[in-house]
Amino acid sequence: MRTFIAAPLSAELIKKLATLQNELKKRLSGENMRPAWVRPEGIHLTLRFLGEMEESLLEPIADRLEGISAGFPPLQLQVKELGAFPDAKRPRVLWLGLHGDRRISDLAAEVKASLSDLPLEPDDKTFKAHLTLARIKETSGSASAALKRIIEEKHDEEFAVLHVTEIRLYRSHLKQSGAEYEVLKSFRLGAKAGT
């Protein structure tokens, strides 16, 4: 089973992201770019991608996540800074940054460290709190220039606030219509273990 650990978004934030995606689609429609837009309801804050794993690992992962989440209070992050990975000249991922509470990096690091002894796909990426809006399959120089202008225009724009009150263990079902996510278990931040 293909799994990951993430924080969900509120319905209000999902609606705002859908509006932003629609604006970006319109502004980029005449450009030679092939973005695969993430369905708004599928956008989440990924803390750790686990990849393919055995079902027998669900219980030890859940036990560790329960302990970690109990020790973290809820977090509040500003959703701002439109950007691209690796950069606007060679965009592969279009994202919104998350800022304001550095403990989100601590939470991601603790999740990663707690699972390091389990037989999971390695995760060598440096954590950067973000929400993926689209994956870009191909682009031209003029499309990259247009995207760069939009990124510069929206760089400091604040879109919303993300209240991180829980983390979830998800299963990903890959389909032709796009990935669908199943919540396997939820863990409230700041909750005492066993409540």
Secondary structure, DSSP 8 states (H G I E B T S, - for coil): -EEEEEE---HHHHHHHHHHHHHHHHHHTTSSEEEEE--GGG--EEEEEEEE--GGGHHHHHHHHHHHHHTS--EEEEEEEEEEES-SSS-SEEEEEEES-THHHHHHHHHHHHTTTSS-----S----EEEEEEEEEE-HHHHHHHHHHHHHHTT-EEEEEEE-EEEEEEEEEETTEEEEEEEEEEETT--TT-
